Amino acid sequence: MIGATPKQLETAKSRAIDLCRLAYAPQPVPQPDGTTLALCWSGRIARAYDRLAIARIAKDEPSIRKIETALTQLQTSATVAFEAAETAVRAWQTMAAAAGQTADVNAVYPPTCTCAACAAAAAYRSHHEFRHVYTAVLYDLLAPDTVNTPPLLELMRTVAEQDSRNQLWTLLKRVSDAGEAYLRACRAADVQPNWRLAMYPGEGWEASSNRPAGISDRPVGK
């Protein structure tokens, strides 16, 4: 290893690149309708979990068992791919270090995955995170904690004073800006904003799905 040649180092790096691509980049996956969809391992697993959730809600026992078996196989295959990639990266790093060279790990990993499943997950996180921000600034105005009087009431008592009006305007503007940002994120994700959930996080349960109400903002038109 100490006497690794430039060719050997390049071969080790190429192997790391190839295995990282197989582990983390999208690959063509056959679909039930005969088409193919580019998905990474994490995306395939996420879609399997979505299908499993649907089957469990429907109490479709044959589908549940089939999906659970497929999910276990996916997770096993993904683990093998991840471990092979990381082993190859470490081997290349070790070889480069022994040869007195610097191994830039960013050069062997593929870009952040944007396959259909990962893009959907990113959109989900995005609009939910923006809703959380909206909830936080709304509570700052209306119910900051269980003890102190809400700023809205405090400031309205002295609203005739310019300083109070300025503070009130600042808080209202924060709520408005956060709400508009949440609305834009929902439009980008093609879902309808759940304003009530923003005011009452975790309120109630959806009788139709036996899951927390608003656990996901509703798709547009649903």
C-alpha positions in Angstrom: 0.0 0.0 0.0 2.8 2.4 0.9 4.3 1.9 -2.6 1.0 2.4 -4.4 1.5 3.6 -7.9 -0.6 6.5 -9.4 -2.4 3.9 -11.5 -3.3 1.9 -8.4 -4.6 5.0 -6.6 -6.7 5.9 -9.6 -8.1 2.4 -9.8 -9.0 2.5 -6.1 -10.7 5.9 -6.6 -12.6 4.7 -9.6 -13.8 1.7 -7.6 -15.0 4.0 -4.9 -16.8 6.2 -7.4 -18.5 3.3 -9.0 -19.7 1.7 -5.7 -20.9 5.1 -4.3 -22.9 5.6 -7.5 -24.5 2.2 -7.1 -25.2 2.9 -3.4 -26.4 6.5 -3.5 -27.4 7.5 -7.0 -30.7 6.6 -8.8 -30.8 3.4 -10.7 -33.6 2.2 -13.1 -36.2 0.3 -11.2 -38.9 -1.7 -13.1 -42.5 -0.7 -12.2 -45.7 -2.8 -12.1 -47.0 -1.1 -15.3 -43.9 -2.1 -17.3 -42.2 1.3 -17.1 -39.0 2.1 -15.3 -38.4 4.7 -12.7 -35.0 6.0 -11.5 -34.7 5.6 -7.8 -31.9 5.4 -5.3 -31.9 2.7 -2.6 -33.3 5.1 0.0 -36.0 6.2 -2.4 -37.0 2.6 -3.1 -37.2 1.9 0.7 -39.3 5.1 1.3 -41.8 4.1 -1.5 -42.1 0.6 0.0 -42.9 2.1 3.4 -45.5 4.3 1.8 -47.1 1.3 0.1 -47.0 -0.7 3.4 -48.8 2.1 5.2 -51.5 2.2 2.5 -51.9 -1.6 2.8 -52.1 -1.5 6.6 -54.8 1.2 6.5 -56.7 -1.0 4.0 -56.1 -4.0 6.2 -54.9 -5.9 3.1 -53.1 -8.7 4.8 -51.8 -10.5 1.6 -50.3 -7.1 0.4 -48.9 -6.4 3.8 -47.0 -9.7 3.9 -45.8 -9.2 0.3 -44.6 -5.7 0.9 -42.9 -6.5 4.2 -41.0 -9.3 2.6 -39.9 -7.0 -0.3 -39.0 -4.3 2.2 -36.7 -6.6 4.1 -35.0 -7.6 0.9 -34.6 -4.0 -0.1 -33.1 -3.0 3.2 -30.7 -5.9 3.1 -29.6 -5.1 -0.5 -29.2 -1.4 0.4 -27.1 -2.2 3.4 -24.8 -4.4 1.3 -24.5 -1.5 -1.2 -23.8 1.1 1.4 -21.2 -1.0 3.2 -19.4 -1.9 -0.1 -19.3 1.8 -1.0 -18.0 3.0 2.4 -15.4 0.2 2.4 -14.1 1.2 -1.0 -13.9 4.9 0.1 -12.0 4.0 3.2 -9.6 1.8 1.2 -8.9 4.6 -1.2 -8.4 7.1 1.6 -6.0 4.8 3.4 -4.0 4.1 0.2 -3.8 7.8 -0.6 -2.7 8.8 3.0 0.0 6.1 2.9 1.2 7.6 -0.4 1.3 11.1 1.2 -1.7 12.3 -0.9 -4.9 13.9 0.2 -8.2 12.1 -0.7 -11.1 14.4 -1.2 -14.1 12.2 -0.3 -16.5 14.7 -2.0 -14.9 13.7 -5.3 -16.3 10.1 -5.1 -19.8 10.6 -3.8 -22.6 11.4 -6.3 -24.6 14.7 -5.9 -27.5 14.8 -3.5 -30.1 12.5 -4.9 -33.1 14.1 -6.7 -35.0 11.0 -7.7 -38.8 11.0 -7.5 -38.9 9.6 -4.0 -36.1 11.9 -2.6 -37.7 14.9 -4.3 -41.0 14.1 -2.8 -39.4 13.7 0.6 -37.7 17.0 0.3 -40.9 18.7 -0.6 -42.6 17.1 2.3 -40.0 18.3 4.7 -40.0 21.7 3.1 -43.7 22.6 3.5 -43.9 20.9 6.9 -40.9 22.8 8.2 -42.4 26.1 6.9 -45.6 25.3 8.7 -43.6 24.7 11.9 -42.0 28.1 11.5 -45.5 29.7 10.9 -46.8 28.0 14.1 -43.8 29.2 16.1 -44.2 32.9 15.2 -48.0 32.7 15.6 -47.5 31.3 19.1 -44.9 34.1 19.8 -47.7 36.6 19.2 -50.7 34.8 20.7 -49.4 32.3 23.4 -45.7 32.4 24.0 -46.0 30.2 27.1 -48.4 29.1 29.8 -47.6 32.0 32.2 -47.0 35.3 30.4 -49.7 37.5 28.9 -49.6 37.2 25.1 -47.8 40.1 23.4 -50.9 40.8 21.4 -52.8 41.8 24.5 -49.9 43.6 26.1 -49.3 45.7 23.0 -52.9 46.4 22.3 -53.2 48.0 25.8 -50.7 50.6 24.8 -51.4 50.7 21.1 -51.8 54.4 21.2 -48.0 54.6 21.7 -45.8 54.6 18.7 -43.4 52.1 20.2 -46.2 49.6 20.9 -47.5 50.0 17.3 -44.0 49.3 15.9 -43.6 46.2 18.0 -47.0 44.9 17.1 -46.4 45.6 13.4 -43.1 43.7 13.6 -44.8 40.7 15.2 -47.7 40.7 12.7 -45.3 41.1 9.8 -43.3 38.0 11.1 -46.6 36.0 11.1 -47.5 37.2 7.7 -44.1 36.5 6.2 -44.0 33.0 7.7 -47.6 32.3 6.4 -46.7 33.4 2.9 -43.5 31.3 2.9 -45.6 28.2 4.1 -48.1 28.9 1.3 -45.4 29.1 -1.3 -43.9 25.8 -0.1 -47.3 24.1 -0.2 -47.8 25.3 -3.8 -44.4 24.0 -4.8 -45.3 20.6 -3.2 -48.7 20.7 -4.8 -50.5 20.4 -1.5 -53.1 22.6 0.3 -51.9 24.3 3.4 -53.4 23.1 6.7 -53.9 26.3 8.6 -55.8 24.8 11.4 -53.1 22.3 12.0 -50.7 25.2 12.1 -52.7 26.7 15.0 -53.3 23.4 16.8 -50.4 21.0 16.0 -51.3 17.4 16.4 -55.0 18.1 17.0 -57.3 15.1 16.8 -57.2 12.0 14.7 -58.4 11.4 11.2 -61.2 8.8 11.5 -60.7 7.7 8.0 -57.1 6.8 8.3 -56.5 6.3 12.0 -53.5 8.7 11.9 -52.9 12.1 13.5 -55.0 14.8 11.8 -52.9 16.8 9.4 -49.9 14.6 9.6 -49.6 15.6 5.9 -51.0 18.6 4.2 -53.6 17.4 1.7 -52.8 17.1 -2.0 -54.5 19.8 -4.0 -58.0 18.8 -5.0 -58.3 16.2 -2.3 
